[in-house]
């Protein structure tokens, strides 16, 4: 779903606005390159236990100088990743709910029908959520 690309564009727009918010108006070639930030980095940033860990991952993935990325910048990085991931979760949830409704597995306004006891939902063939109805 190109989440890394969406996140990269948000970072770039924050740097290029006037006045720039993060990174002291410094950009990198990777930040300006299409597909320069991968979705898997968002997950590792969200799961990081410290700002130093996030800073290191962000610096490695986008080629910033470690000294150029402050703790405040690192908080912004974490916040942007969380916002993009949350937006995706809401959009995906709405799509899944619409499919469940259309297929007769759920009622409009909430609740499931009693047609089936288990229902599996897979994304990318890798992650499967099982709903017990």
Backbone as ProteinMPNN parsed JSONL, in Angstrom:
{"seq_chain_A": "XXXXXXXXXXXXXXXXXXXXXXXXXXXXXXXXXXXXXXXXXXXXXXXXXXXXXXXXXXXXXXXXXXXXXXXXXXXXXXXXXXXXXXXXXXXXXXXXXXXXXXXXXXXXXXXXXXXXXXXXXXXXXXXXXXXXX", "coords_chain_A": {"N_chain_A": [[0.815, -1.205, 0.0], [2.137, 1.088, -0.184], [2.936, 2.556, 2.089], [5.337, 3.402, 3.219], [6.203, 5.152, 1.254], [4.209, 7.119, 1.356], [4.697, 8.06, 3.924], [7.325, 9.016, 3.593], [6.823, 11.156, 1.866], [5.339, 12.806, 3.55], [7.331, 13.435, 5.464], [9.108, 14.813, 3.753], [7.503, 16.978, 2.946], [7.242, 18.296, 5.383], [9.865, 19.12, 5.842], [10.316, 20.802, 3.674], [8.562, 22.897, 4.009], [7.797, 26.306, 4.954], [8.286, 28.013, 7.868], [10.69, 25.326, 8.083], [9.822, 22.286, 9.746], [11.009, 19.771, 10.945], [14.474, 18.645, 11.182], [16.089, 20.876, 10.675], [15.829, 22.206, 8.151], [17.231, 20.551, 6.482], [17.721, 18.207, 3.958], [17.871, 14.949, 2.389], [19.304, 12.896, -0.213], [18.076, 10.372, -0.317], [15.685, 10.944, 0.994], [14.497, 12.548, -0.887], [14.132, 10.798, -2.938], [12.04, 8.737, -4.883], [10.262, 6.099, -3.399], [12.101, 5.941, -1.328], [11.933, 5.434, 1.375], [11.167, 2.722, 3.309], [8.32, 0.692, 4.083], [8.664, -1.223, 6.098], [10.424, 0.008, 7.802], [8.83, 1.804, 9.135], [7.417, 0.176, 10.898], [9.49, -0.815, 12.537], [10.309, 1.572, 13.672], [8.0, 2.359, 15.071], [7.931, 0.289, 16.937], [10.19, 0.686, 18.41], [12.073, 1.131, 21.417], [13.334, 3.328, 22.483], [14.248, 6.807, 22.01], [16.793, 7.089, 20.971], [17.159, 4.697, 19.601], [15.217, 4.943, 17.591], [16.202, 7.216, 16.326], [18.653, 6.234, 15.318], [17.748, 4.256, 13.483], [16.283, 5.857, 11.714], [18.227, 7.635, 10.759], [19.96, 5.807, 9.498], [18.238, 4.777, 7.519], [17.476, 6.955, 5.906], [19.741, 8.452, 5.447], [20.579, 10.712, 6.935], [22.734, 12.938, 8.779], [23.749, 11.961, 11.941], [23.985, 13.849, 13.995], [22.408, 15.874, 13.047], [19.786, 15.271, 13.507], [17.568, 15.902, 15.892], [16.285, 15.169, 19.25], [13.675, 16.101, 19.329], [13.057, 16.11, 16.591], [13.152, 13.366, 16.21], [10.968, 12.54, 17.741], [8.961, 13.641, 16.151], [9.284, 12.065, 13.869], [8.507, 9.549, 14.896], [5.83, 10.171, 15.547], [4.721, 10.822, 12.999], [4.975, 8.35, 11.666], [3.255, 6.82, 13.259], [0.808, 8.149, 12.822], [0.344, 7.753, 10.054], [0.197, 4.946, 9.959], [-2.024, 4.512, 11.636], [-4.04, 5.758, 10.181], [-4.085, 4.072, 7.933], [-4.958, 1.709, 9.201], [-7.555, 2.408, 9.931], [-8.726, 2.873, 7.4], [-8.401, 0.336, 6.229], [-9.866, -1.205, 8.037], [-12.436, -0.155, 7.587], [-12.841, -0.994, 4.954], [-12.756, -3.792, 5.265], [-14.945, -4.144, 6.982], [-16.987, -3.318, 5.246], [-16.868, -5.334, 3.311], [-17.502, -7.588, 4.897], [-20.138, -6.921, 5.578], [-21.367, -6.81, 3.005], [-21.086, -9.484, 2.24], [-22.752, -10.71, 3.965], [-21.917, -11.378, 6.524], [-21.904, -9.62, 8.607], [-23.754, -7.11, 10.419], [-25.199, -3.955, 9.555], [-24.203, -1.222, 11.439], [-23.055, -2.693, 13.391], [-22.112, -5.851, 14.841], [-22.285, -9.415, 14.266], [-23.477, -11.884, 11.929], [-24.977, -15.136, 12.314], [-24.093, -17.028, 10.54], [-21.616, -18.315, 10.083], [-19.07, -19.852, 12.082], [-16.352, -19.286, 12.235], [-14.142, -16.994, 10.679], [-11.722, -16.096, 8.368], [-9.35, -13.597, 7.663], [-7.044, -12.396, 5.411], [-4.064, -10.571, 4.757], [-1.915, -9.658, 2.253], [-1.296, -12.313, 2.072], [0.198, -13.092, 4.192], [-0.337, -12.228, 6.846], [-2.861, -13.247, 8.981], [-6.04, -12.773, 10.248], [-8.254, -14.126, 12.503], [-11.621, -14.328, 13.044], [-13.803, -15.094, 15.561], [-17.01, -15.989, 15.403]], "CA_chain_A": [[0.0, 0.0, 0.0], [3.04, 2.232, -0.315], [2.921, 3.36, 3.309], [6.641, 4.04, 3.352], [6.234, 6.285, 0.322], [3.347, 8.168, 1.927], [5.428, 8.603, 5.07], [8.446, 9.802, 3.049], [6.27, 12.407, 1.329], [5.011, 13.651, 4.707], [8.605, 13.962, 5.958], [9.615, 15.791, 2.789], [6.679, 18.188, 3.003], [7.567, 18.998, 6.626], [11.184, 19.74, 5.685], [10.298, 21.832, 2.634], [7.646, 23.998, 4.294], [8.467, 27.481, 5.489], [9.603, 27.492, 8.226], [10.728, 23.86, 8.158], [9.57, 21.783, 11.094], [12.116, 18.959, 11.458], [15.765, 18.458, 10.511], [16.754, 22.157, 10.391], [15.793, 22.502, 6.718], [18.189, 19.676, 5.803], [17.116, 17.072, 3.28], [18.865, 14.011, 1.867], [18.961, 12.316, -1.503], [17.095, 9.295, -0.094], [14.398, 11.56, 1.333], [13.942, 13.101, -2.123], [14.037, 9.729, -3.93], [10.821, 7.93, -4.89], [10.423, 4.82, -2.688], [13.32, 6.035, -0.531], [11.676, 5.036, 2.759], [10.406, 1.48, 3.212], [7.268, 0.481, 5.069], [9.172, -2.006, 7.236], [11.059, 0.948, 8.734], [7.769, 2.373, 9.973], [7.133, -0.791, 11.952], [10.6, -0.835, 13.492], [10.284, 2.856, 14.386], [6.898, 2.304, 16.03], [8.229, -0.698, 17.976], [11.421, 1.063, 19.111], [11.889, 1.376, 22.844], [13.945, 4.592, 22.89], [14.464, 7.802, 20.955], [18.096, 6.812, 20.356], [16.95, 3.599, 18.653], [14.497, 5.523, 16.449], [17.144, 8.108, 15.65], [19.605, 5.419, 14.567], [17.056, 3.647, 12.338], [15.916, 6.905, 10.768], [19.478, 8.116, 10.161], [20.424, 4.769, 8.579], [17.33, 4.555, 6.388], [17.362, 8.113, 5.014], [21.036, 9.065, 5.196], [20.829, 11.958, 7.657], [23.834, 12.97, 9.728], [23.165, 11.68, 13.253], [23.953, 15.088, 14.777], [21.416, 16.785, 12.476], [18.442, 14.846, 13.901], [17.418, 16.116, 17.333], [15.263, 14.351, 19.916], [12.376, 16.607, 18.885], [12.881, 15.568, 15.247], [12.885, 11.938, 16.363], [9.562, 12.445, 18.186], [8.143, 13.923, 14.971], [9.376, 10.859, 13.035], [7.645, 8.535, 15.502], [4.453, 10.632, 15.435], [4.295, 10.691, 11.602], [4.803, 6.915, 11.396], [2.04, 6.374, 13.953], [-0.362, 8.733, 12.164], [0.126, 7.076, 8.762], [-0.239, 3.576, 10.25], [-3.379, 4.587, 12.18], [-4.929, 6.065, 9.049], [-4.214, 2.833, 7.171], [-5.777, 0.763, 9.966], [-8.956, 2.845, 9.828], [-9.192, 2.624, 6.032], [-8.493, -1.116, 6.039], [-11.002, -1.661, 8.838], [-13.668, 0.215, 6.884], [-12.977, -1.871, 3.788], [-13.088, -5.13, 5.75], [-16.323, -4.086, 7.472], [-17.875, -3.258, 4.08], [-16.893, -6.671, 2.709], [-18.272, -8.45, 5.792], [-21.547, -6.546, 5.422], [-21.82, -7.233, 1.675], [-21.108, -10.95, 2.174], [-23.744, -11.208, 4.909], [-21.295, -11.832, 7.768], [-22.043, -8.594, 9.635], [-24.922, -6.228, 10.321], [-24.92, -2.53, 9.532], [-24.305, -0.697, 12.792], [-22.283, -3.546, 14.293], [-22.583, -7.199, 15.135], [-22.087, -10.442, 13.253], [-24.562, -12.839, 11.714], [-24.638, -16.461, 12.843], [-23.93, -17.956, 9.423], [-20.386, -19.088, 10.218], [-18.451, -19.726, 13.395], [-15.009, -18.717, 12.072], [-13.917, -16.273, 9.439], [-10.316, -15.703, 8.273], [-9.059, -12.459, 6.795], [-5.604, -12.363, 5.169], [-3.511, -9.422, 4.048], [-0.65, -10.018, 1.606], [-1.062, -13.734, 2.213], [1.157, -13.297, 5.273], [-0.976, -12.031, 8.148], [-4.238, -13.741, 8.974], [-6.826, -12.515, 11.446], [-9.391, -15.031, 12.583], [-12.715, -13.818, 13.842], [-14.711, -16.107, 16.058], [-18.362, -15.424, 15.366]], "C_chain_A": [[0.851, 1.258, 0.0], [3.054, 3.132, 0.919], [4.243, 4.07, 3.536], [6.75, 5.262, 2.456], [5.367, 7.44, 0.826], [4.069, 8.85, 3.082], [6.598, 9.466, 4.606], [7.957, 11.151, 2.543], [5.878, 13.352, 2.463], [6.29, 14.256, 5.28], [9.134, 15.066, 5.05], [8.818, 17.087, 2.845], [6.943, 18.98, 4.286], [8.902, 19.722, 6.53], [11.12, 20.926, 4.73], [9.325, 22.972, 2.913], [8.422, 25.163, 4.895], [7.712, 27.977, 6.713], [9.565, 25.967, 8.331], [10.515, 23.399, 9.597], [10.726, 20.914, 11.573], [13.4, 19.13, 10.649], [16.44, 19.753, 10.081], [16.86, 22.474, 8.909], [16.813, 21.685, 5.928], [17.423, 18.509, 5.194], [18.233, 16.158, 2.795], [18.392, 13.489, 0.521], [17.915, 11.216, -1.342], [15.723, 9.855, 0.239], [13.717, 12.1, 0.081], [13.719, 12.045, -3.206], [12.749, 8.941, -3.768], [11.121, 6.558, -4.294], [11.694, 4.798, -1.829], [13.154, 5.627, 0.926], [10.748, 3.834, 2.727], [9.433, 1.32, 4.371], [7.781, -0.277, 6.287], [9.868, -1.114, 8.255], [10.03, 1.594, 9.655], [7.489, 1.46, 11.162], [8.244, -0.8, 12.989], [10.664, 0.46, 14.289], [9.176, 2.843, 15.436], [7.19, 1.355, 17.193], [9.465, -0.352, 18.801], [11.135, 1.451, 20.555], [12.472, 2.723, 23.305], [14.084, 5.534, 21.699], [15.789, 7.553, 20.24], [17.974, 5.71, 19.307], [16.223, 4.1, 17.395], [15.429, 6.4, 15.634], [18.101, 7.31, 14.779], [18.956, 4.806, 13.331], [16.744, 4.691, 11.274], [17.147, 7.42, 10.03], [19.986, 7.099, 9.137], [19.544, 4.653, 7.346], [17.281, 5.738, 5.425], [18.649, 8.907, 4.852], [21.278, 10.411, 5.843], [22.09, 11.818, 8.496], [23.213, 12.838, 11.119], [23.033, 12.955, 14.095], [22.868, 16.05, 14.286], [19.989, 16.453, 12.903], [18.335, 14.921, 15.42], [16.388, 15.156, 17.925], [13.859, 14.796, 19.507], [12.061, 16.107, 17.465], [12.499, 14.089, 15.306], [11.449, 11.703, 16.843], [8.613, 12.696, 17.015], [8.123, 12.711, 14.05], [8.442, 9.787, 13.574], [6.168, 8.904, 15.328], [3.919, 10.453, 14.011], [4.052, 9.22, 11.264], [3.521, 6.395, 12.038], [0.785, 6.904, 13.255], [-0.684, 8.033, 10.847], [-0.39, 5.661, 8.999], [-1.671, 3.552, 10.79], [-4.389, 4.87, 11.079], [-5.151, 4.82, 8.194], [-5.138, 1.858, 7.892], [-7.251, 1.13, 9.866], [-9.516, 2.581, 8.433], [-9.35, 1.129, 5.767], [-9.669, -1.682, 6.818], [-12.332, -1.343, 8.175], [-13.899, -0.689, 5.681], [-13.373, -3.284, 4.212], [-14.526, -5.172, 6.255], [-17.314, -4.072, 6.308], [-17.989, -4.631, 3.41], [-17.712, -7.626, 3.578], [-19.766, -8.174, 5.672], [-22.097, -7.059, 4.092], [-21.953, -8.746, 1.567], [-22.078, -11.562, 3.186], [-23.169, -11.722, 6.214], [-21.469, -10.835, 8.908], [-23.289, -7.764, 9.361], [-24.463, -4.774, 10.278], [-25.15, -1.977, 10.938], [-23.591, -1.561, 13.819], [-22.923, -4.896, 14.519], [-22.409, -8.128, 13.952], [-23.351, -11.277, 13.094], [-24.107, -14.189, 12.243], [-24.417, -17.479, 11.743], [-22.71, -18.854, 9.589], [-19.798, -18.862, 11.604], [-17.078, -19.061, 13.319], [-14.888, -18.057, 10.708], [-12.465, -15.824, 9.438], [-10.168, -14.552, 7.289], [-7.545, -12.39, 6.648], [-5.222, -11.094, 4.422], [-2.148, -9.825, 3.526], [-0.319, -11.503, 1.729], [-0.159, -14.074, 3.391], [0.497, -13.225, 6.639], [-2.426, -12.465, 8.035], [-4.881, -13.387, 10.301], [-8.02, -13.437, 11.417], [-10.42, -14.434, 13.525], [-13.578, -14.986, 14.289], [-16.097, -15.484, 16.185], [-19.279, -16.301, 16.161]], "O_chain_A": [[0.338, 2.365, 0.166], [3.173, 4.351, 0.792], [4.269, 5.212, 3.995], [7.318, 6.282, 2.846], [5.758, 8.603, 0.728], [4.05, 10.075, 3.198], [6.838, 10.535, 5.168], [8.605, 12.173, 2.766], [6.065, 14.564, 2.352], [6.337, 15.455, 5.555], [9.554, 16.123, 5.521], [9.394, 18.174, 2.796], [6.873, 20.209, 4.274], [9.057, 20.816, 7.073], [11.788, 21.937, 4.945], [9.263, 23.925, 2.135], [9.575, 25.009, 5.297], [6.544, 28.341, 6.574], [8.522, 25.389, 8.635], [10.971, 24.042, 10.542], [11.385, 21.29, 12.543], [13.388, 19.699, 9.558], [17.294, 19.725, 9.195], [17.896, 22.966, 8.46], [17.214, 22.079, 4.832], [16.577, 17.901, 5.85], [19.402, 16.543, 2.79], [17.223, 13.626, 0.164], [16.975, 11.131, -2.133], [14.707, 9.304, -0.186], [12.489, 12.109, -0.001], [13.182, 12.352, -4.27], [12.4, 8.525, -2.663], [12.119, 5.929, -4.645], [12.29, 3.739, -1.633], [14.147, 5.489, 1.641], [9.652, 3.917, 2.175], [9.696, 1.76, 5.49], [7.361, 0.013, 7.407], [9.901, -1.438, 9.443], [10.322, 1.893, 10.813], [7.343, 1.924, 12.292], [7.973, -0.794, 14.19], [11.037, 0.445, 15.463], [9.393, 3.271, 16.569], [6.741, 1.595, 18.314], [9.756, -1.028, 19.788], [10.09, 2.023, 20.867], [12.142, 3.202, 24.389], [14.043, 5.114, 20.542], [15.896, 7.781, 19.035], [18.606, 5.776, 18.253], [16.575, 3.725, 16.277], [15.444, 6.336, 14.405], [18.336, 7.67, 13.626], [19.541, 4.83, 12.249], [16.918, 4.444, 10.081], [17.11, 7.616, 8.815], [20.394, 7.474, 8.038], [20.05, 4.451, 6.242], [17.064, 5.537, 4.23], [18.649, 9.939, 4.182], [22.1, 11.187, 5.355], [22.47, 10.711, 8.879], [22.249, 13.536, 11.433], [22.058, 13.109, 14.83], [22.453, 16.943, 15.025], [19.079, 17.253, 12.691], [18.928, 14.118, 16.141], [15.711, 14.427, 17.201], [12.96, 13.968, 19.357], [10.926, 15.725, 17.178], [11.642, 13.623, 14.556], [10.792, 10.764, 16.393], [7.579, 12.038, 16.901], [7.076, 12.36, 13.507], [7.677, 9.185, 12.821], [5.348, 8.045, 15.001], [2.795, 9.987, 13.827], [3.041, 8.882, 10.647], [2.787, 5.617, 11.427], [-0.197, 6.174, 13.114], [-1.847, 7.751, 10.558], [-1.314, 5.219, 8.317], [-2.448, 2.665, 10.438], [-5.471, 4.283, 11.054], [-6.276, 4.544, 7.777], [-6.005, 1.248, 7.268], [-8.103, 0.251, 9.73], [-10.649, 2.12, 8.294], [-10.328, 0.707, 5.15], [-10.389, -2.545, 6.317], [-13.251, -2.162, 8.194], [-15.029, -1.102, 5.419], [-14.234, -3.902, 3.585], [-15.248, -6.132, 5.987], [-18.353, -4.729, 6.365], [-19.073, -5.038, 2.993], [-18.526, -8.39, 3.059], [-20.57, -9.107, 5.666], [-23.165, -7.67, 4.053], [-22.843, -9.239, 0.873], [-22.213, -12.784, 3.26], [-23.856, -12.433, 6.947], [-21.205, -11.171, 10.062], [-23.804, -7.718, 8.244], [-23.459, -4.412, 10.891], [-26.184, -2.243, 11.55], [-23.528, -1.202, 14.995], [-24.139, -5.051, 14.399], [-22.388, -7.701, 12.798], [-24.179, -11.363, 14.001], [-22.936, -14.348, 12.587], [-24.54, -18.679, 11.984], [-22.771, -20.04, 9.265], [-20.004, -17.815, 12.218], [-16.685, -18.35, 14.243], [-15.464, -18.515, 9.721], [-12.012, -15.225, 10.413], [-10.784, -14.541, 6.223], [-6.832, -12.331, 7.649], [-5.964, -10.611, 3.567], [-1.307, -10.292, 4.294], [0.825, -11.9, 1.509], [0.21, -15.235, 3.567], [0.748, -14.072, 7.496], [-3.127, -12.088, 7.095], [-4.324, -13.672, 11.361], [-8.723, -13.519, 10.409], [-10.112, -14.08, 14.663], [-14.031, -15.779, 13.463], [-16.314, -14.569, 16.978], [-20.471, -16.014, 16.265]]}, "name": "protein", "num_of_chains": 1, "seq": "XXXXXXXXXXXXXXXXXXXXXXXXXXXXXXXXXXXXXXXXXXXXXXXXXXXXXXXXXXXXXXXXXXXXXXXXXXXXXXXXXXXXXXXXXXXXXXXXXXXXXXXXXXXXXXXXXXXXXXXXXXXXXXXXXXXXX"}
